[in-house]
Amino acid sequence: MKHRWLTAALLLFASGILAGGERPNIIWVIADDVGWKDLGCYGHPTIRTPNIDWLASHGVRFTNAFVTSPQCSPSRTAMFSGRFAHTVGAEDLHAPVPKGVRLLPSYLREGGYWTGNVGKLHLGPHAAHQFDVIRGFDRGGDLVGQWSAFLDDRPKDKPFFLAIGFTEAHRPFTKRPARPYKPSDAVVPPYLPDHPIVREDLARYYDEITYMDEQIGKLIEKLRADGLLRNTVIFFFSDNGSPFPRCKCHLADSGVGTPLVVYWPGVAPEGGVHSGLVSLVDLAPTVLEMVGMAVPEGWMGKSFLAAIRDPRRDGVRSAVFLERNWHDYEDHVRAVRTRRYKLIRNVFLNEPWMPPADVMRSPTARIMLRLREQGQLTVGQMMLFRAPRPPVELYDLEVDPWEFQNRAFDPEYEEVRRELEALLERWVRETADVSPLPRRPDEFDRWTGERLRPRR
């Protein structure tokens, strides 16, 4: 292992990746429940994110990046482990990473990095013990003091890896930026009804995002003031889609698509855009290659370092794989997505594909249920409450980007369906994926979001 690491480091040094012989510092900025198009640099017409936009304009923006799961802790497990959550036994919400599972910071520490996590981690005690430093929140949830302390107190003779876990924009919405949004600023997607209550809810969600962006601006200024910005790589991404119906916990792109911005001065070309498929299971392998370390055997991610250096090149993936597991109540859904198509396989068909409890308690879900009783939802909005579910769903994203028209039983798409089913089945076999039987009792009421039984 040591010999392989040294060989890789020398090769990277010779190719000029390690500028001036320095290994870069690495910062992961992880948003919580922020949708993939809900940033200025991704074309949203009203959400203000000048600091994330600055990172994108001075780095590379990925337009087809996806989480592995539209749920917080399974998604983060894949990010830090380079493996799909079900392969390490941490596929359910709140399931801790088991003992014996090594995460990215453990390997970076072996390579001479000082490692830390501030804010949300959500992976259990064994994961936390793999960092040199774990810091929670200041009073009020402000992360600025915590990352400042990490940067001030770190050993100055070592490069560092720092993960910053924001809680924005997770519900409840409590943060306000300098200029709060108005309901008229809301852009209502077609899977939600255009109703005053929905617009107000979206405005409060926008507040959370811009508040987070303001904190990221303070991080950039701290790095600049400390002379660290020139040799620090900053990744910005989210753990899953926004906390609205048909987003969080859903395998539609609104639930699994993620913004991904990589800032690396002198390496990532300014204003670069990469349209190839990327999965966030690829993050940890990318970091290891970036710092000259070998990727461990058994990891399932693929480094996209080449796309950071030259975003015009082809992507490393022809498909990404997606999983949805326990989150407040049982579910088992698997999907494969290519550039044009998505195939979804449902196991539990009797219950509709309901949002998680925090979303079902939201003003948006409440008004959707009322409009449903009044027969005022569109066919696309009613898909959320459909039961029984079809065993297979197939969407042509080129003509149906909102995933409203299931083509799984359309003869015109039969060949596409067979190809994607074969891809998904091979992934299921290779990752030893099995559905949980018998089905476990619900922890929350699916329609009200109220707790039914104590936490497991």
C-alpha positions in Angstrom: 0.0 0.0 0.0 2.8 2.4 0.9 4.7 1.7 -2.3 1.5 2.2 -4.4 0.9 5.6 -2.7 4.4 6.8 -3.3 4.3 5.8 -6.9 1.0 7.6 -7.5 2.3 10.7 -5.7 5.4 10.8 -7.8 3.4 10.4 -11.0 1.0 13.2 -10.0 3.9 15.5 -9.1 5.5 14.9 -12.4 2.3 15.7 -14.3 2.0 19.0 -12.6 -1.2 18.2 -10.6 0.5 19.0 -7.3 1.4 22.6 -8.1 4.7 23.6 -6.8 5.1 20.3 -5.0 2.3 21.2 -2.5 -0.6 18.9 -1.9 -3.8 20.9 -1.9 -6.1 21.5 1.1 -9.6 20.1 0.5 -12.8 21.5 1.8 -16.2 19.9 1.2 -19.1 22.3 1.7 -22.2 20.1 2.1 -25.7 21.7 1.8 -28.7 19.9 3.4 -31.8 19.5 1.3 -30.9 22.0 -1.5 -32.2 21.2 -5.0 -29.8 20.9 -7.9 -31.2 23.9 -9.9 -31.8 26.2 -6.9 -28.7 28.4 -7.3 -28.0 31.4 -9.4 -25.2 29.7 -11.2 -27.6 26.9 -12.2 -29.9 29.4 -13.8 -32.5 30.0 -11.1 -33.9 33.5 -11.9 -34.5 34.7 -8.3 -32.4 32.8 -5.8 -29.3 34.9 -4.9 -26.1 32.9 -4.4 -23.3 35.3 -5.3 -20.6 33.4 -3.3 -21.4 29.9 -4.7 -21.7 31.6 -8.1 -18.2 33.0 -7.6 -16.8 29.5 -6.9 -18.5 28.3 -10.1 -17.2 31.2 -12.2 -13.7 30.5 -11.0 -14.0 26.7 -11.2 -16.0 23.9 -12.8 -19.8 23.5 -12.6 -21.2 20.0 -13.1 -24.7 19.9 -14.7 -25.4 16.1 -14.4 -24.3 15.2 -10.9 -26.4 12.9 -8.7 -26.5 11.7 -5.2 -26.8 7.9 -4.7 -29.8 8.3 -2.4 -32.3 11.1 -1.9 -31.9 10.7 1.9 -29.4 12.4 4.2 -27.3 9.8 6.0 -27.3 7.1 3.2 -26.2 9.8 0.7 -23.4 11.0 3.1 -22.3 7.4 3.7 -21.7 7.0 0.0 -19.8 10.3 -0.3 -17.4 9.5 2.5 -17.0 5.7 1.9 -16.8 5.5 -1.9 -19.4 2.7 -1.7 -23.1 2.5 -2.0 -24.8 2.7 1.4 -26.4 -0.7 1.3 -23.0 -2.4 0.7 -21.7 -1.2 4.1 -24.9 -1.8 6.0 -25.9 1.8 6.5 -28.7 2.3 3.9 -31.4 3.4 6.3 -31.9 6.9 7.7 -30.0 7.4 10.9 -28.2 4.0 10.4 -24.6 4.6 11.7 -21.6 3.5 9.6 -20.6 0.1 11.1 -17.3 -0.5 12.8 -14.7 -1.7 10.4 -15.9 0.6 7.6 -13.1 3.0 6.7 -14.0 6.4 5.4 -12.1 9.0 3.4 -10.7 10.9 6.4 -9.1 7.7 7.7 -7.1 7.3 4.5 -6.2 11.0 4.3 -4.8 10.9 7.9 -2.5 8.0 6.8 -1.4 10.2 4.0 -0.4 13.1 6.3 -3.6 15.2 6.2 -5.2 16.9 9.2 -8.9 16.2 9.0 -12.0 17.7 10.5 -15.8 17.9 10.3 -17.8 20.9 11.5 -21.6 20.9 11.7 -23.7 18.1 10.4 -22.1 14.6 9.8 -25.0 12.3 10.7 -23.0 9.0 10.3 -22.7 7.8 13.8 -19.8 7.6 16.4 -17.5 5.2 14.4 -17.5 7.7 11.5 -16.8 10.6 13.8 -13.8 8.9 15.3 -12.1 8.8 11.9 -11.6 12.6 12.0 -8.9 14.4 13.9 -11.4 17.1 14.9 -15.2 17.0 15.3 -16.9 20.3 16.1 -20.6 20.9 16.5 -22.4 24.2 16.0 -22.0 27.6 17.8 -25.2 28.8 19.6 -27.8 29.4 16.9 -26.3 27.0 14.4 -23.6 29.3 13.1 -20.7 27.4 11.6 -18.4 30.4 11.1 -16.7 30.1 14.6 -16.2 26.4 14.2 -14.5 26.4 10.9 -12.4 29.4 12.0 -11.3 27.5 15.0 -10.4 24.5 12.9 -8.3 26.6 10.5 -6.6 28.6 13.3 -5.7 25.6 15.5 -4.7 23.1 12.8 -1.0 22.0 12.5 0.5 24.4 10.0 2.9 21.8 8.6 0.2 19.6 7.3 -2.4 19.9 4.5 -6.0 19.6 5.7 -9.3 18.1 4.8 -12.4 19.8 6.2 -16.0 18.8 5.7 -18.5 21.5 6.6 -22.1 20.2 7.1 -24.7 22.9 6.8 -28.2 22.3 8.0 -29.6 24.7 5.4 -32.1 24.2 3.9 -33.5 21.5 6.1 -36.9 22.2 7.7 -38.0 24.0 9.8 -37.1 27.1 8.0 -35.7 29.5 10.6 -32.9 31.5 8.8 -33.2 34.9 7.2 -30.7 36.5 4.8 -30.1 40.2 4.7 -32.9 40.6 2.2 -35.7 38.0 2.7 -37.6 36.7 -0.3 -41.3 37.5 -1.1 -43.8 34.9 -2.3 -43.7 36.7 -5.7 -40.1 35.6 -6.0 -41.1 32.0 -6.0 -40.7 29.9 -9.2 -43.2 27.0 -8.7 -42.3 23.8 -10.5 -45.1 21.9 -12.2 -45.2 19.0 -9.6 -46.3 21.6 -7.0 -49.5 23.7 -7.2 -49.1 27.4 -7.8 -50.8 28.4 -4.5 -50.1 31.4 -2.2 -49.2 28.9 0.7 -46.7 27.1 -1.6 -45.2 30.4 -2.7 -44.7 31.5 0.9 -43.1 28.1 1.7 -40.8 28.4 -1.3 -39.8 31.9 -0.3 -38.7 30.7 3.2 -36.7 27.9 1.5 -35.0 30.5 -0.7 -34.1 32.4 2.5 -32.3 29.3 3.8 -30.2 29.0 0.7 -29.1 32.6 0.6 -28.3 32.6 4.3 -26.1 29.6 3.7 -24.5 31.4 0.7 -23.7 34.4 3.0 -21.9 32.0 5.4 -19.9 30.5 2.5 -18.8 34.1 1.6 -17.3 34.4 5.1 -15.5 31.1 4.5 -14.0 32.4 1.3 -12.9 35.6 3.0 -11.3 33.6 5.9 -9.3 31.5 3.5 -8.2 34.6 1.5 -7.2 36.4 4.7 -5.2 33.4 5.9 -3.4 33.0 2.5 -5.0 29.6 2.0 -7.3 30.2 -1.0 -4.6 29.7 -3.6 -4.0 26.1 -2.6 -7.4 25.0 -1.4 -9.8 22.9 -3.4 -13.5 23.7 -2.5 -16.2 21.3 -3.4 -19.8 22.5 -3.0 -22.7 20.0 -3.3 -25.9 18.9 -1.6 -26.9 15.6 0.1 -30.4 15.3 -1.6 -33.2 17.3 -3.2 -35.2 20.1 -1.6 -37.6 19.5 1.3 -40.7 19.5 -0.8 -43.1 16.8 -2.1 -41.6 14.8 -5.0 -38.1 16.0 -4.1 -36.5 14.7 -0.9 -36.8 10.9 -0.7 -37.9 10.6 -4.3 -35.9 9.2 -7.2 -37.1 11.9 -9.6 -34.2 14.2 -10.7 -35.7 16.8 -8.3 -34.8 14.4 -5.5 -31.5 13.0 -6.6 -29.9 15.7 -8.8 -27.3 17.8 -7.0 -25.4 21.0 -7.7 -21.7 20.2 -7.8 -19.1 23.0 -8.1 -15.3 22.4 -7.8 -13.0 25.4 -7.3 -9.3 24.6 -7.7 -7.2 27.7 -8.7 -4.6 26.9 -11.3 -6.1 23.5 -12.2 -9.9 23.8 -12.7 -10.5 26.1 -15.6 -12.4 29.2 -14.8 -16.1 29.0 -15.8 -15.8 25.4 -16.9 -18.9 23.3 -17.4 -19.0 19.5 -17.5 -22.2 17.8 -18.7 -21.1 14.2 -18.2 -22.7 12.0 -15.5 -21.2 12.1 -12.1 -22.3 10.2 -8.9 -21.4 11.5 -5.5 -20.0 8.0 -4.7 -17.2 9.3 -6.9 -16.2 12.1 -4.6 -13.9 10.2 -2.3 -11.9 8.4 -5.1 -11.6 11.8 -6.8 -10.1 13.4 -3.6 -7.6 10.5 -3.2 -6.4 10.8 -6.8 -6.2 14.5 -6.4 -3.8 14.2 -3.4 -1.7 11.4 -4.9 -3.1 8.4 -3.0 -4.3 5.1 -4.4 -8.1 4.3 -4.3 -8.7 1.3 -2.0 -9.9 -2.0 -3.4 -13.6 -2.5 -3.2 -14.6 1.1 -3.6 -17.3 1.6 -6.2 -16.8 5.2 -7.1 -14.8 6.5 -10.1 -12.5 9.5 -9.9 -13.6 12.4 -12.1 -10.4 14.3 -11.6 -9.8 14.4 -15.4 -13.1 16.2 -15.8 -12.1 18.8 -13.2 -8.9 19.5 -15.2 -10.6 19.5 -18.6 -14.4 19.7 -18.3 -14.8 19.4 -22.1 -13.8 15.7 -22.0 -16.3 12.8 -21.9 -17.6 11.7 -18.5 -16.4 8.6 -16.6 -19.9 7.2 -16.4 -22.5 6.0 -18.9 -25.1 5.6 -16.0 -25.6 6.4 -12.4 -27.4 4.1 -9.9 -29.9 5.3 -7.3 -31.4 3.7 -4.1 -34.2 4.7 -1.7 -34.5 2.8 1.6 -36.1 3.2 5.0 -36.9 6.8 5.8 -39.6 7.2 8.5 -41.3 4.2 6.8 -40.2 1.3 4.7 -39.5 1.6 1.1 -37.2 -0.1 -1.4 -36.8 1.6 -4.8 -33.9 1.2 -7.2 -33.1 3.2 -10.4 -30.6 3.6 -13.2 -30.2 6.9 -15.0 -28.4 7.5 -18.3 -28.1 10.9 -20.0 -31.5 10.5 -21.6 -33.4 7.8 -19.7 -34.3 6.7 -16.2 -35.7 3.3 -15.2 -37.2 2.9 -11.7 -38.1 -0.4 -10.0 -40.5 -0.4 -7.1 -40.7 -3.3 -4.6 -43.5 -2.2 -2.2 -46.4 -1.3 -4.5 -49.5 -1.0 -2.2 -48.5 2.4 -0.6 -48.0 5.6 -2.6 -44.5 7.1 -2.8 -45.0 9.5 0.1 -42.5 12.2 1.1 -40.8 11.9 4.5 -42.5 13.0 7.7 -40.9 16.5 7.9 -42.1 17.2 4.3 -45.6 15.8 5.1 -45.9 18.3 8.0 -45.0 21.2 5.7 -47.4 23.9 4.5 -46.9 22.7 1.0 -47.9 19.1 1.6 -50.9 20.2 3.8 -52.3 22.4 1.0 -51.7 19.7 -1.6 -53.7 17.2 0.5 -56.6 19.8 0.7 -56.4 20.5 -3.0 -56.4 16.7 -3.7 -59.7 16.3 -1.8 -61.1 19.2 -3.9 -59.9 17.6 -7.1 -57.7 20.6 -8.0 -54.4 18.9 -8.5 -53.0 18.2 -12.0 -52.3 14.6 -13.1 -48.6 15.2 -12.6 -49.1 16.5 -9.1 -51.4 13.5 -8.3 -48.6 11.1 -9.1 -47.2 11.5 -5.6 -50.3 10.0 -4.1 -50.9 7.2 -6.6 -51.5 3.7 -5.4 -50.8 1.0 -6.3 -47.5 2.0 -7.8 -46.3 0.5 -11.1 -43.6 -2.1 -10.6 -41.5 -0.4 -13.3 -41.3 3.2 -14.4 -39.4 4.5 -17.5 -38.9 8.2 -18.3 -37.5 9.8 -21.5 -35.9 12.8 -19.9 -35.2 14.5 -23.2 -39.0 15.0 -23.9 -40.3 14.6 -20.4 -37.8 16.3 -17.9 -40.4 16.4 -15.1 -40.9 12.6 -15.3 -44.7 12.7 -15.7 -45.1 10.1 -18.5 -44.3 6.5 -17.6 -43.1 4.8 -20.8 -42.3 1.4 -19.2 -45.2 -0.3 -21.0 -44.9 1.6 -24.3 -43.9 -0.7 -27.2 -41.8 2.1 -28.7 -39.6 2.0 -25.6 -39.4 -1.8 -25.1 -35.7 -2.1 -26.2 -34.7 0.8 -24.0 -36.5 -0.8 -21.0 -34.8 -4.1 -21.6 -31.3 -2.5 -21.8 -31.9 -0.5 -18.6 -33.4 -3.4 -16.7 -30.3 -5.5 -17.6 -28.0 -2.6 -16.4 -29.9 -2.3 -13.1 -30.0 -6.1 -12.5 -26.3 -6.4 -13.0 -25.7 -3.6 -10.5 -28.0 -5.3 -8.0 -26.1 -8.5 -8.3 -22.7 -6.9 -8.1 -23.6 -5.0 -5.0 -25.4 -7.9 -3.3 -28.6 -5.8 -3.0 -31.6 -7.4 -1.4 -35.0 -6.0 -0.4 -36.0 -6.0 3.3 -38.6 -8.7 4.1 -40.8 -8.9 6.0 -41.7 -5.2 5.7 -41.0 -3.3 8.9 -43.8 -1.2 10.6 -44.0 2.5 9.9 -42.5 4.9 12.4 -44.5 7.9 11.2 -48.0 8.3 9.8 -47.5 8.6 6.0 -50.3 11.2 5.6 -49.9 13.4 8.7 -46.2 13.1 9.4 -46.9 12.4 13.1 -44.9 9.8 15.0 -46.5 6.4 15.5 -43.9 4.7 17.6 -40.6 5.4 19.4 -37.4 5.9 17.3 -35.7 2.6 16.5 
